[in-house]
Amino acid sequence: MRAFSIAGAFALPLALAACTEPAATVQNQQGAIGANSPAEAARPVHAGQGNVTAIAGDQVSIAHRPIESLGWPAMTMAFRAPATRMIEGIAVGDAVAFQFRESDGGYELTSISRR
């Protein structure tokens, strides 16, 4: 019985350490995609496809197909790019695939690429 208790005492810290590691990894991945706060990082990411209609500063307007995860119809709307390097190589008229999340001031791209 005593041998089991000692083994359990060593197993518990190892199990707890294993449980906390993925959370740190998820937090690092979310920070890498431009979330400004933990609250924004926790917001769901949605995906879409469309055509770029305008680029002005950090704003990218996209005529997108329906966004099923939000129940949105096709429309044209502006998304903020949190880093201008994200939209380097993207031009008006490009067909794009993109991901975004709601942010405090509207909707923010988490990724965008030419299709």
N, C-alpha and C positions, 0 to 999 in steps of 0.2 A: 504494500500500500504506500509506503514512504517513497519508494522509487517512482511510482506514478505521480506523486505530488511534485517531486523535483523536476521530472520531465515536463509537467504542465507549467511549472514556473518559468522554464526556459522557452517553451513554445508560445506562451502568451505575448511576450514582447515582439517576437518574430512575426506573429500573425498580425499584430497591430501595425507594425512597420510596413508590412505588405499592403495593408488596407489604405494607408495614407499616401503611398507613392503614386498611384494613378491620379488622384485628385490634383497633385502638384503638376503632373504631366498635362492634364486637361487645362489647368489654369495657364500654364506656359503656352500651350497651343492657342488658347483663346486670346491671350495677350498679343501673340504674333500676328493675328489677323486684324488688329486695329481697334479692339474694344477700348473705350476710354475709361471705363469703370467696371468693377465686378458686376454691378447691376446690368450694364449693357452686355457684358460677356455672357450673362445667363439668359439673355433673350434668344429665342429661336432664330435659326438661320433659314432663309427661304431661297429657292433657286428659280431662275427664269432664263428665257431666251428672247432676243429681240434684235433691233437695229438701233445703233446710236444715231440720234437726230441732232444733238448739239453737245459741245463741250465748252464750258466757261469756268475757268479757274478750277476749283475742286468739284464742280457740279457736272454730272454726265446725264443728259436726257436720253432715255431709251424708250422707243416704241416697242413694248414687250407683249408677248403672248399672255394668255391668262395665267395667273399664279394660283394654282389649285390649292396650295397649302393655306392660302389666305381667303380663298373664294373670290379673288379679284378677276374681273373681266380683262380683256386686252385693253391697254391704254398707253399713253405716253406720259412719263413722269420723270422727275429729276431725282438722282441719287447722289449723295456726297461720297467722294473718294477720300478716305482719311489720310492717304499719302499720295502725292502726285505721281510717284514712281509706279503706283498701281495702274495708272492709265497711260503710261508711256507706251507708244506703239498702237494705241487705240485711236481711231479717227472717225469723223462723221461719215456715216454710211456703212460702217463695219457691222457685220452680223456678229453678235456676241452671246456668250453664255455667261451668266453672272450669278453671284450669291449676295444676299444682303440681309440686314437685320434692322429692326426699328431702333432708332437712337433718339436721344432727347429732342433733337431738332428736326426729325423726319426719318428718312431711311438712308442707311449707310452701306456702301458696298463692302463686302468682305473679300470678294475676288471678282475678277472680270477677265475674260479671254476671248480672242477672236475665234469664231467657228470656221 
